[in-house]
């Protein structure tokens, strides 16, 4: 077994241990008024703001629970250095993950990468929750109404037994929304929560999904199905700012007993992603990590050079104004160095001095 696969199997064993002890990421519920996945700070994201996927995401969440991390951010050593941060004292233990990339010849290559959690990085800014419906709709409920309509799912009403999905007729059964708003303590939010739950079952109909189908309760097949569905529900709640509830039906026992190869967790992770795509739940790009070096340099460049008593009569420095204009157009990722700032300022001074001499010559 390769070193990468040994690492993945070790993560799988730790995940099964967490299932046995009922402290896996799937065992922690949260409501829509909380930050998603509060026990680990949120779904794992990289320095670019993009979320980790598949096995890597499950691996990082498993490690975070074992080590008590509360930041969702993970950065490689070179990213930490590039952005002007450093590892906090005593935090030398990194997390290894597998990174894949496409080479020039089109071949996919995998390498092991070392990364650190945001809790291990000195003075890393806190992240603010971002949801998939932001900038797409006026509210989450409006977004959900549009998303549900686009699925084309057939919805009928069964006030006595709903919510449930009838696979033979490919139909969702719900209570009327008015009943939720008038009788259910969760109101309209509870309606959307139940509807998204049955939509995950709808998304796995054989006409839309090629993965594992539900089996008899207690069977290994049913456990495989439920793992993929729970990972999908966890991501739905995280991406849309909804309530997540663990499934306490005992399906985890098969995993606790058999402890399958890590590839079973990869399969379940990909099954969850397929469910999300079928429903139409979009991915989220969070705000990228802000460069500390950029902040320091720009804060120095934009500080006023006048004393408080002179502020009312002070005139803007034309050289500094020129420098400010030049620096403002540089992208955050391409932060200006001190040498660049100095060169720009010297060029500005020469340009302005030349203009002044020309004006003086014309006047004479």
C-alpha positions in Angstrom: 0.0 0.0 0.0 1.4 3.4 -0.9 2.0 6.1 1.7 -0.9 8.1 0.4 -3.3 5.1 0.7 -1.9 4.3 4.2 -2.8 7.8 5.3 -6.3 7.6 3.8 -6.9 4.3 5.6 -5.7 5.8 8.8 -8.2 8.6 8.4 -10.9 6.0 7.6 -10.1 4.1 10.8 -10.3 7.3 12.8 -13.7 8.2 11.2 -15.1 4.8 12.2 -13.8 5.3 15.7 -15.7 8.6 15.8 -18.8 6.9 14.6 -18.5 4.4 17.4 -18.1 7.1 20.0 -20.8 9.2 18.3 -18.6 12.2 17.8 -18.1 12.1 14.0 -19.0 15.2 12.0 -22.3 13.6 11.1 -23.2 13.3 14.8 -23.2 17.1 15.5 -26.5 18.8 14.7 -26.9 22.6 14.3 -29.8 24.9 13.5 -30.1 27.7 10.9 -29.4 30.4 13.4 -25.9 29.0 14.1 -22.8 29.2 12.1 -22.7 26.0 10.0 -20.7 23.1 11.5 -19.9 25.2 14.6 -18.0 22.4 16.3 -15.2 22.8 13.7 -15.9 26.4 12.5 -17.4 25.5 9.2 -16.9 23.4 6.0 -13.1 23.2 5.3 -11.9 25.8 2.8 -8.5 26.7 1.3 -6.7 30.0 1.1 -8.5 30.8 -2.2 -11.9 30.5 -0.5 -12.9 27.4 -2.4 -14.2 24.5 -0.3 -12.4 21.1 -0.1 -14.3 18.2 -1.7 -14.8 14.5 -1.4 -12.4 12.5 0.8 -10.2 15.5 1.5 -13.1 17.4 3.1 -14.1 14.4 5.2 -10.4 13.9 6.2 -10.0 17.5 7.3 -13.2 17.4 9.3 -12.2 14.1 11.0 -8.8 15.5 11.9 -10.3 18.8 13.2 -12.6 16.9 15.6 -9.6 14.8 16.9 -7.4 17.9 17.4 -10.0 20.4 18.5 -9.6 22.8 15.6 -12.3 25.6 15.3 -11.1 27.3 12.1 -12.4 26.2 8.7 -9.3 27.5 6.9 -6.4 25.3 5.8 -3.3 26.7 4.2 -0.1 25.2 2.8 3.3 26.4 4.2 4.1 28.4 1.1 0.7 30.1 1.2 1.2 31.1 4.8 4.6 32.6 4.0 3.4 34.3 0.8 0.5 36.0 2.6 2.8 37.3 5.5 1.6 35.0 8.3 3.5 32.4 10.3 2.9 29.3 12.3 2.2 30.0 16.0 4.7 28.8 18.6 4.3 25.2 19.4 2.1 24.4 16.4 4.5 22.4 14.2 2.2 19.4 13.7 0.8 19.7 10.1 -1.9 17.8 8.3 -1.2 15.9 5.1 -3.7 15.7 2.3 -3.5 14.5 -1.3 -3.5 17.1 -4.0 -4.1 16.3 -7.6 -3.2 18.4 -10.7 -3.1 17.9 -14.5 0.3 17.9 -16.1 1.1 19.5 -19.5 0.6 16.1 -21.2 -2.8 15.8 -19.7 -1.9 13.1 -17.2 -3.3 13.5 -13.7 -0.7 13.4 -10.9 -1.1 13.2 -7.2 1.2 14.6 -4.6 1.1 14.8 -0.8 0.7 18.3 0.5 1.3 19.6 4.0 -1.2 22.1 5.4 -2.0 23.9 8.7 -5.3 24.8 10.2 -6.2 28.5 10.8 -6.0 27.9 14.6 -2.3 27.2 14.1 -1.6 30.4 12.1 -0.8 33.5 14.1 -3.3 36.3 13.9 -5.2 34.9 10.9 -8.4 36.9 10.5 -11.7 35.2 11.3 -14.0 34.2 8.4 -17.6 35.3 8.0 -20.3 32.7 6.9 -21.2 32.9 3.3 -24.2 31.0 1.8 -24.9 29.8 -1.7 -28.0 32.0 -2.1 -26.1 35.3 -1.4 -26.2 37.6 -4.4 -28.6 35.2 -6.2 -31.9 36.0 -4.4 -33.3 38.5 -1.9 -33.6 35.8 0.7 -32.9 32.2 1.3 -36.6 31.2 1.1 -36.9 32.9 -2.3 -33.8 31.1 -3.5 -35.2 27.7 -2.2 -38.5 28.3 -3.9 -36.7 28.8 -7.2 -34.4 25.9 -6.7 -37.2 23.5 -5.8 -39.2 24.6 -8.8 -36.3 24.0 -11.2 -35.9 20.4 -10.0 -39.2 19.5 -11.6 -39.9 17.2 -8.7 -43.5 16.0 -8.4 -44.9 17.1 -5.0 -48.2 15.9 -3.5 -49.7 16.3 0.0 -50.3 13.8 2.7 -51.0 15.7 6.0 -51.1 12.6 8.1 -47.9 10.8 7.1 -45.6 13.3 5.3 -42.8 14.0 4.7 -41.7 11.0 2.7 -40.6 10.0 -0.8 -42.4 7.3 -2.7 -39.8 5.8 -5.0 -42.2 3.7 -7.1 -44.1 6.7 -8.2 -41.2 9.2 -8.0 -43.3 11.5 -5.8 -42.5 13.7 -2.8 -45.2 13.8 -0.1 -45.4 16.9 2.1 -47.7 18.6 4.5 -49.1 21.9 3.2 -46.8 24.8 3.8 -49.6 26.6 5.6 -49.7 23.8 8.2 -46.0 24.4 9.0 -46.5 28.1 9.4 -49.5 27.8 11.7 -48.7 24.7 13.7 -45.0 23.8 13.5 -42.7 25.6 16.0 -40.1 25.8 13.2 -42.5 27.5 10.9 -41.6 27.9 7.2 -38.0 26.9 7.9 -39.2 23.4 9.1 -41.0 23.1 5.8 -37.9 23.7 3.7 -35.9 21.4 6.0 -38.3 18.5 5.5 -38.5 19.2 1.8 -34.8 19.2 1.2 -34.6 15.9 3.2 -37.0 14.1 0.8 -35.4 15.8 -2.2 -32.1 14.0 -1.4 -34.1 10.7 -1.7 -35.7 12.0 -4.9 -32.2 12.8 -6.3 -31.2 9.1 -6.0 -34.0 7.7 -8.2 -32.4 5.3 -10.7 -33.4 7.6 -13.6 -31.2 10.3 -12.1 -28.6 8.5 -10.1 -26.3 5.5 -10.8 -25.1 4.9 -7.2 -26.2 2.7 -4.3 -30.0 2.5 -3.8 -31.7 2.1 -0.4 -31.8 -1.4 1.0 -33.6 -3.1 3.9 -33.1 -1.3 7.2 -30.1 -2.6 8.9 -28.5 -4.0 5.8 -25.0 -3.0 4.6 -26.5 -1.6 1.4 -28.8 0.7 3.4 -25.9 1.9 5.5 -24.0 2.8 2.3 -26.9 4.7 1.0 -27.5 6.6 4.2 -23.8 7.6 4.5 -24.0 9.3 1.1 -27.3 11.0 1.9 -26.1 12.3 5.3 -23.0 13.8 3.7 -25.3 15.5 1.2 -27.6 16.8 3.9 -24.6 18.1 5.8 -23.4 20.1 2.8 -26.9 21.4 2.0 -27.2 22.8 5.5 -23.7 24.2 5.3 -24.2 25.8 1.9 -27.7 27.2 2.4 -27.7 28.1 6.1 -30.2 25.5 7.1 -30.7 23.1 10.1 -28.9 19.8 10.1 -30.1 16.8 12.1 -28.1 13.6 12.6 -29.6 10.2 11.5 -29.9 8.2 14.7 -31.5 5.1 13.1 -28.5 2.9 13.8 -27.2 2.7 10.3 -23.6 3.4 11.4 -23.3 0.0 13.1 -22.3 -1.7 9.9 -19.4 0.7 9.4 -18.3 0.3 13.0 -18.3 -3.5 12.7 -16.9 -3.9 9.2 -14.6 -0.8 9.0 -14.3 -1.0 5.2 -11.5 0.4 3.0 -11.1 4.2 2.7 -12.4 3.9 -0.9 -15.9 3.4 0.6 -15.7 6.8 2.2 -14.6 8.3 -1.2 -17.5 6.6 -2.9 -20.0 8.1 -0.3 -18.4 11.5 -0.7 -18.8 11.4 -4.4 -22.4 10.2 -4.0 -23.2 13.2 -1.9 -21.7 15.5 -4.5 -23.9 13.8 -7.2 -27.0 14.4 -5.1 -26.2 18.1 -4.7 -25.7 18.5 -8.4 -29.0 16.8 -9.2 -30.9 19.0 -6.8 -29.0 22.1 -8.0 -27.4 23.3 -4.8 -24.5 25.6 -6.0 -21.0 25.6 -4.6 -19.8 28.5 -2.4 -16.6 30.5 -2.9 -15.8 32.2 0.4 -13.7 35.3 0.6 -10.0 34.5 0.0 -7.5 34.9 2.9 -6.4 38.5 3.0 -2.7 39.0 2.6 -1.1 40.5 5.8 1.8 41.9 3.7 -0.7 43.7 1.5 -2.5 45.2 4.5 0.8 46.5 6.0 2.1 48.1 2.8 -1.2 49.7 1.8 -1.9 51.0 5.4 1.5 52.7 5.3 0.9 54.1 1.8 -2.5 55.6 2.6 -1.7 57.1 6.0 -2.0 61.0 6.1 1.4 62.8 6.3 0.0 65.9 8.0 -0.3 66.7 11.7 -3.8 67.0 13.3 -3.5 70.7 13.7 -2.8 71.1 10.0 -5.5 68.9 8.6 -8.0 71.7 7.8 -5.7 73.6 5.6 -3.6 70.7 4.3 -3.5 70.1 0.6 -3.1 66.6 -0.9 0.5 65.6 -1.9 0.4 65.2 -5.7 3.2 62.6 -5.6 1.4 60.5 -3.0 -1.9 60.9 -4.9 -0.2 59.5 -8.0 1.2 56.6 -6.0 -2.2 55.9 -4.4 -3.9 55.7 -7.8 -1.2 53.3 -9.1 -1.4 51.0 -6.1 -5.1 50.9 -6.0 -5.4 49.1 -9.3 -3.1 46.3 -8.3 -4.9 43.0 -7.4 -4.8 41.8 -3.9 -3.0 38.7 -5.0 -0.3 40.8 -6.6 0.6 42.9 -3.6 3.1 45.7 -4.2 6.5 45.4 -2.6 8.4 48.3 -1.0 10.7 48.4 -4.0 7.7 48.7 -6.4 6.1 51.4 -4.2 9.4 53.3 -4.1 9.9 53.0 -7.9 6.4 54.2 -8.6 6.8 57.2 -6.2 10.1 58.2 -7.9 8.6 58.0 -11.3 5.7 60.1 -10.1 8.0 62.8 -8.7 10.0 62.9 -12.0 6.8 63.2 -14.0 5.4 66.0 -11.9 8.7 67.9 -11.7 9.0 67.7 -15.5 5.5 69.1 -15.9 6.3 71.9 -13.5 9.5 72.9 -15.5 7.5 72.8 -18.7 4.9 75.1 -17.3 7.5 77.5 -16.0 9.2 77.7 -19.5 5.9 78.5 -21.1 5.2 81.2 -18.6 8.5 82.9 -19.3 
